[in-house]
Amino acid sequence: MAISYRPPRHAELAECALVWYYAVDGYMARLNRPLPSPYLDPLLILLEHLLATDPERFLVAVRPAGAGSAHGREQVVGFGIAAQREHVWFLSQLYVLPDEQGHGIGRALLTQILPSIPAGMGTAQSPQAGRAASLARDERDAADNRPGILAMCTDSAQPVSNGLYARFGIVPREPVFNLVGTPNPSALSRLPVGVGAEPFGRSDTSAAIDSIDRTVLGYAHPADHALLRRSGRTGFLYRSDDGQPVGYGYSSEAGRFGPVALLDTTLTAPVLGHLMHAIRPRGATSAWVPGSNDRAMVALLRAGLRIEGFPALLCWTRPYAQFESYLPASLALL
Ligand SMILES: CC(C)(COP(=O)(O)OP(=O)(O)OC[C@H]1O[C@@H](n2cnc3c(N)ncnc32)[C@H](O)[C@@H]1OP(=O)(O)O)[C@@H](O)C(=O)NCCC(=O)NCCS
């Protein structure tokens, strides 16, 4: 019986989180790096957030009961979800259970959550056109005619996802490194005289943050900032002495660094040092550093962090962000 595709029920989010775990563990185990036992709470919080902000871009692939599904009931075998933030469509998650991979489920989820091609922009399909012609048309149209920018982050160790997305023009363009360790903030210079740090919450900083985001990241995303604060990240707005915002940054006691967005890249090392001083993590710190953010890479290595694992890859159809001025919060929601 065919797999069906539909929006998830709220109660199925935990099943989606397990699909994520088994899908990632499946290929990491082949690389001799199996995942530790699942701790899925942060992913569940993210899935709930995206179900609230992007319900029309969240689909599950379901195997009906009695059609080879485990447990004799309907089973979620894959899911995909994208976040639309202004003109940027960002694929946050696409996962299929290992036993179900390679049969077109990932592609079917992806094509159904991609932005639609405006009427009249696609190539008319002749009744004789076969599946191959139809797929080629979808791919070309995805890169050329879909509105806005398509983007995502992939694992460099995963040729299947990189190959699948690149067929749609969403090509890997830039590495992102995971830096981990216990930082020594005194290795970094202090904020220069004339630059001050204001903790979020003291005044209404939303317009300043939106404006910095549009300059650095290409789009504003206030709902995601609200999620960051609900999830225990503490942030600061940095201003020059004439009161002009020059950037913002977050860290957390759980050791999650970012996002950090700066209008002046010469502030990178002092802002990272300030965040390390202001928020002392209980354990190790982890940060995602785009390769083009050379100042952050040098600063965090100098502060004692070390590169962990394989880099991830930022993929896009057309450039949209100044990654030399940005550290993302995660790879699932920049
Ligand atoms: C990535 C994933 C979601 C794809 O789902 P899937 O159902 O296995 O994928 P599909 O069968 O629909 O399509 C796979 C495509 O990749 C292509 N592909 C596979 N290996 C490839 C390679 N080495 N180079 C280029 N393309 C490749 C296949 O040809 C196929 O394309 P086609 O439909 O044009 O033939 C799934 O494999 C998965 O969950 N993997 C583990 C987790 C993961 O990496 N998720 C993505 C996180 S960014």
The ligand as a Tripos MOL2 file, in Angstrom:
@<TRIPOS>MOLECULE
LIG
   48    50     1     0     0
SMALL
NO_CHARGES

@<TRIPOS>ATOM
      1 C1         18.2610   12.2540    3.1030 C.3       1 LIG1
      2 C2         16.9480   11.5000    3.1610 C.3       1 LIG1
      3 C3         15.8970   12.3430    3.8760 C.3       1 LIG1
      4 C4         16.4590   11.2380    1.7260 C.3       1 LIG1
      5 O1         15.2690   10.4950    1.7690 O.3       1 LIG1
      6 P1         15.1180    9.1770    0.8530 P.3       1 LIG1
      7 O2         13.7100    8.7260    0.9270 O.co2     1 LIG1
      8 O3         16.1710    8.2040    1.2430 O.co2     1 LIG1
      9 O4         15.4730    9.8070   -0.5600 O.3       1 LIG1
     10 P2         14.8420    9.5130   -1.9950 P.3       1 LIG1
     11 O5         14.8100    8.0480   -2.2360 O.co2     1 LIG1
     12 O6         13.5650   10.2470   -2.1560 O.co2     1 LIG1
     13 O7         15.8920   10.2660   -2.9440 O.3       1 LIG1
     14 C5         17.2600   10.1340   -2.7630 C.3       1 LIG1
     15 C6         17.9090   10.8180   -3.9310 C.3       1 LIG1
     16 O8         19.3190   10.9950   -3.6420 O.3       1 LIG1
     17 C7         20.0470   10.5690   -4.7770 C.3       1 LIG1
     18 N1         21.3410   10.1320   -4.3330 N.ar      1 LIG1
     19 C8         21.6470    9.0680   -3.5400 C.ar      1 LIG1
     20 N2         22.9710    8.9740   -3.3880 N.ar      1 LIG1
     21 C9         23.5140   10.0040   -4.0730 C.ar      1 LIG1
     22 C10        24.8350   10.4350   -4.3110 C.ar      1 LIG1
     23 N3         25.8790    9.7720   -3.7950 N.pl3     1 LIG1
     24 N4         25.0220   11.5460   -5.0760 N.ar      1 LIG1
     25 C11        23.9870   12.2150   -5.6100 C.ar      1 LIG1
     26 N5         22.6880   11.8340   -5.4320 N.ar      1 LIG1
     27 C12        22.4850   10.7420   -4.6750 C.ar      1 LIG1
     28 C13        19.2050    9.4350   -5.3340 C.3       1 LIG1
     29 O9         19.5530    9.2040   -6.6790 O.3       1 LIG1
     30 C14        17.8070   10.0000   -5.2020 C.3       1 LIG1
     31 O10        17.5340   10.8910   -6.2600 O.3       1 LIG1
     32 P3         16.4940   10.5160   -7.4360 P.3       1 LIG1
     33 O11        15.1430   10.4710   -6.7960 O.co2     1 LIG1
     34 O12        16.6230   11.6340   -8.4110 O.co2     1 LIG1
     35 O13        16.9450    9.2030   -7.9600 O.co2     1 LIG1
     36 C15        17.0860   10.1320    3.8950 C.3       1 LIG1
     37 O14        17.9740    9.3310    3.1530 O.3       1 LIG1
     38 C16        17.5770   10.2690    5.3140 C.2       1 LIG1
     39 O15        16.7790   10.4470    6.2240 O.2       1 LIG1
     40 N6         18.9040   10.1400    5.5110 N.am      1 LIG1
     41 C17        19.5080   10.2200    6.8140 C.3       1 LIG1
     42 C18        19.2870   11.5520    7.4870 C.3       1 LIG1
     43 C19        19.6620   12.7560    6.6590 C.2       1 LIG1
     44 O16        20.7750   12.8500    6.1630 O.2       1 LIG1
     45 N7         18.7490   13.7020    6.5240 N.am      1 LIG1
     46 C20        18.9940   14.9560    5.8450 C.3       1 LIG1
     47 C21        19.5120   15.9370    6.8190 C.3       1 LIG1
     48 S1         20.0820   17.3800    6.0060 S.3       1 LIG1
@<TRIPOS>BOND
     1     1     2 1
     2     2     3 1
     3     2     4 1
     4     2    36 1
     5     4     5 1
     6     5     6 1
     7     6     7 2
     8     6     8 1
     9     6     9 1
    10     9    10 1
    11    10    11 2
    12    10    12 1
    13    10    13 1
    14    13    14 1
    15    14    15 1
    16    15    16 1
    17    15    30 1
    18    16    17 1
    19    17    18 1
    20    17    28 1
    21    18    19 ar
    22    18    27 ar
    23    19    20 ar
    24    20    21 ar
    25    21    22 ar
    26    21    27 ar
    27    22    23 1
    28    22    24 ar
    29    24    25 ar
    30    25    26 ar
    31    26    27 ar
    32    28    29 1
    33    28    30 1
    34    30    31 1
    35    31    32 1
    36    32    33 2
    37    32    34 1
    38    32    35 1
    39    36    37 1
    40    36    38 1
    41    38    39 2
    42    38    40 1
    43    40    41 1
    44    41    42 1
    45    42    43 1
    46    43    44 2
    47    43    45 1
    48    45    46 1
    49    46    47 1
    50    47    48 1
@<TRIPOS>SUBSTRUCTURE
     1 LIG1         1 GROUP 0 **** ****
